[in-house]
Amino acid sequence: FTLTIRNGDAVWQIRRSFQQVRSLHQALSQTYLARGLPAPPPRATCRSVVFGQRNARFLDERAARIQDYLRALTIQIPVVEQCEAL
């Protein structure tokens, strides 16, 4: 997925796989930030089970959920630029 993350004047264009997003969440869960972390996007949904993980609508929904998750992280992490996990 290629995502654009904006936080104030800061803008990031990033390309990540779903597994990398899950790994990021795992890494952040091991830090002091663990308490306030947003929930990561689910690995599968009813749509992906029925239509498969290559279904275009499922992939669009997953991309939106990943973007929402990363946006929530930029709010949670005080100084995003200094977070090595991101």
SVG drawing of the C-alpha trace seen along z (x, -y; Angstrom):
<svg xmlns="http://www.w3.org/2000/svg" viewBox="-18 -23 33 40">
<polyline fill="none" stroke="black" stroke-width="0.4" points="0.0,0.0 1.1,-3.5 -0.3,-5.9 0.0,-9.6 0.1,-10.6 -0.4,-14.2 0.0,-15.6 -0.1,-19.4 2.5,-20.6 4.3,-17.3 3.4,-14.9 4.8,-11.4 4.4,-9.2 5.0,-5.7 4.8,-2.3 4.2,0.6 2.8,4.1 0.1,5.2 2.6,7.5 4.9,4.5 2.0,2.6 1.3,5.5 5.1,5.7 5.1,2.0 2.2,2.5 4.0,5.4 7.2,3.3 5.2,0.3 3.4,2.7 6.8,3.4 7.3,-0.3 5.9,-2.8 3.3,-3.6 1.6,-0.3 -1.2,-1.5 -2.6,-4.1 -2.1,-2.4 -5.0,-2.2 -6.1,1.3 -4.4,2.4 -6.5,3.2 -7.8,6.8 -6.0,9.4 -9.2,10.7 -12.8,9.5 -16.0,11.3 -15.4,9.9 -11.9,11.3 -13.1,14.7 -15.9,14.9 -14.2,13.2 -10.5,13.7 -7.8,11.3 -7.3,10.1 -10.8,8.7 -10.6,5.0 -13.2,3.7 -11.5,5.6 -8.1,4.1 -9.6,0.6 -11.1,1.0 -7.9,2.4 -5.9,-0.6 -8.4,-3.0 -8.1,-1.1 -4.3,-1.2 -4.3,-4.9 -6.7,-5.5 -4.4,-3.4 -1.3,-5.3 -3.1,-8.6 -4.1,-7.6 -0.5,-6.7 0.7,-10.2 -1.7,-11.6 -0.6,-9.1 3.2,-9.4 4.3,-12.8 7.3,-13.3 6.6,-11.2 9.9,-12.3 11.9,-10.7 10.1,-7.4 12.4,-4.8 9.7,-2.2 7.9,-4.4"/>
</svg>
